[in-house]
Amino acid sequence: MNSRLSSSLIREIPEHDRPRERLERLGAASLTDAELLAILIRTGKKGMSAIQLAESLIRLFGSLEEVARRSVSEIAAVEGMGRTKAVTLKAAFAIHQRVSSSALQSHPLNAPQLIYDLMFERVRFLAVEVLYGLALDSKLKLIRPYVISRGLLNQTLVHPREAFREAIGSSAAYLILVHNHPSGDPRPSDDDIRATKDMCKAGEIVGIELLDHIVMGRPSATNPQGYVSLKEMGVLRS
């Protein structure tokens, strides 16, 4: 970043170089992560501009992605932030997540990659495992996503009735399960496989077919796609 912009108070930066003015004139791509955060933060603290505060926030947590993963209380606890600024940041991250996934909701979810693309922004910043259900209509279009359970670190426990309750209420024809591995490694555990088989049997009983269970992580050298489909693994019957 330009050291003049980093070290100065916002009011000392020439108006045309300030983050808001540059975003309007040149677009968001012209701003650094810290400058974008500074627009949301609005004010710094004594002796520190909003840009410097944003830079310190990113340094503290390690990256912009890690800032997005943190809770309101964790962000608010940083000196100079507070609850209002923390809530503003979390709201901005949530808007990005929803905009990124909304364009995919009108398409049939007939491939694991489409499910991954739909859910990636929703799960990428989560620090704990969350199990989602995707209720689909007879044409495989999304009726609604819903949270089935939130786990603690690497453990998510759920009864089949919790998984299918909202799918039944939505008159869904099909259900897809999605959950994240915060470690980034999407390889399913023995518990993941066992739970998927139980859910499949429950779906047969209630008349809602379990189409797939996607375990989401992050792309890596060993798993470039960043997810595992239990259907593709053969855990679910075709």
N, C-alpha and C positions, 0 to 999 in steps of 0.2 A: 504494500500500500504506500502511496505517497506519504512520506514522513510528515509533510506539512499538514496534511489532513488528519494524520493520526495524532499528532502532538498538540494541535491547536484546539481551543474551544470552538464550538460550531459557529458562534457569532464572529470569531476572528477569521474564519475561512471566507474568501470572496464568495459572494452570493451565488455566482454561476457554477462554483465548484462544490456547493453543498449537496449532500446526498439527495434530498428531495428534488432540487432543481435539476441535477444530473439525470435522475431517473426520468423526470418528465421530458427532458431534452434528448437523452440518448437511450433510454430504455433501461430496464432492470439488469440486463446482462452487463452493463457497464459498471455496476457497483459490486464491491466485495461483499462477502457474507456479513462482515461486521457493519458495513454501511447500511445494508438492508435491515439488519437488526436495529441499528440506531434509529432508523425512521420509525420503527414500531415503539422503541423504548422512549423516544422523544427527548428526554432530559437525562443528563448524567448526574453526577454528584459533585460536591465541592472539590474543585481542582481537577475534575475529570469530565471530559465531554461525553456525550452519548456514544460517540464512536469508540472512544477509549473504554467505556464501560462494556460495550458490546465485545470488543476485542478481549477484555479480561474474562468475560463470560465464556467465550469460546475457548480460551486458554485453560480456564479452570476445568471445564468438562471434557476438553480434548478435541472437539470438532462441533460443527453446526449440527450434525446428526445427533451427537450426544446431548446437546442442549435440548433438542426436540424430544429426546427420550425422557428427560427429567420431569418430575412432577412439578406442579405449581409451587408446592411448599419448598422444594429444593431450589428452584430458581429464585423464589421470593427471598430466600435466606441469604442470597448473595448481597453483600453491602452495596447499596445504591439502587437495588432493584425494587423489592417490595411486591405486595400481592397484585396491585393493579397492573404493573408492567409484566409480571409473570403470567397473569391471566391473558393479557393481550398477546403475548408470544404464543401461548398454547392455542389460542383461538386462531391465530394465523396459520400455525402448523396444521390444525384441524381442517381449515378451509382448503389448504393445498391438497390434503388427503382426499377430501370429498370431490374436489374438481377433477383430480387425477383419475378417480374411479368412476365418475358419473357417466362419462362417454361410453363406457363398456357395458353399462347396465341394460341397454336395449338390445344387445346381441345375445344369441343363444350361447350358453356356457357349455359348449360341447367338446372342449379340449382343456387339459390341465394348464397349458400356457395361458389361456384366457382367464382362468380362475386365478392364477398367480398374478397376472397383470391387474386384475380387478382388486385384489386384496393387498397387493404389495405395500402401497402407501398407508393402508390402514394398520398394518402390523409392523412395519419396519422400525418404528421407534419404541416398540413395547419392550419393557424390561422384564416382564413375566409372561408365562404362557397364557394365551387366551384362546379358547375354543369357540369358533363361530359356526353357525349354521347358515347355509344359503338355501332358502326355500325357492323352488323353481316351479313354473307352471308346466303344462303338458308339452310346450314347445321349447322347453329348457331355458326359458327367459327368467331372469331374476324377479321374484316377487318382492323379496326383502332379505337383507342380511340381518342377523341378530346374534347377540352374544349368548352363548350357552353357559360358559363358566370362565372364571378367571382363576388361574393357578398361582402357586407360590414357587418362584424360580422355575425348576424343571418339572413340576408336578401339577397335573390337572386331573381332577377326579370328577366324574360326571355319570349320572344314571341315564340310561336311554330315554326314560320318560321326559327328562329335562331337555334332551336334544330334539325330540320330536314334538314337544308341546306347541311351540309357535308355528312349526311347519303344518301341524294339524289345524291350528287356528287360522292359518292363511290359505287353507284348502290347497296345499301344495301337492303336486304329483310326484316330485322328486326332492331329494335332499342331498346337498354336498356339505361335507364337514371340512373345515380349514382350521389348522392351528399352527402357531409359530414356535420355533425353537430360538429363544433369545441368544443362544450361543452362536447362532449362524449356521450350525450343522443340521441339515434337514433330515438326516437319516432317522427313520422311525425307531422308537424303542420297542421292546417286547410288549410293554403296556399299551403303546399306540396300536400295535397290530391286534392285540387281544381285544381292546376296546372297539376297534373297527369291526371286527367279526361280530361282537355282541350287538353293535348298532345295526349291522346288516340284518341280523335275525329279527331285531325289533322292528325294522322297517317292513319286513315281510308280514309281520303280524298286524301292523297298523295300516298297511296298504300304501306306504310311501317308500319308493325304492331309493336306497342309498347309492348314488351314482359314483361317488368317489370320496376319498379323504386325502386332502393335500396337506403335507407338512412343509412349512415354509421356513427357509433360512435365508442365506445370502449367497450369491454366486461365488464360486471358488474354483481353484484349479481342478479339484476332484469332482465338483458338481457345478459346471458352468451355468446350468439353468436355475440353480438356487432353490429348487423344490424337489419333493418326491411325491409321486402319485401312488397311493396304495393300490389303486385299481391296476395301474401298469405293472406293479410288483406282483400281481396275481392274488392279492389278499381278498379282493372283492370278485365275485363271480360276474362274468359278462352277461 
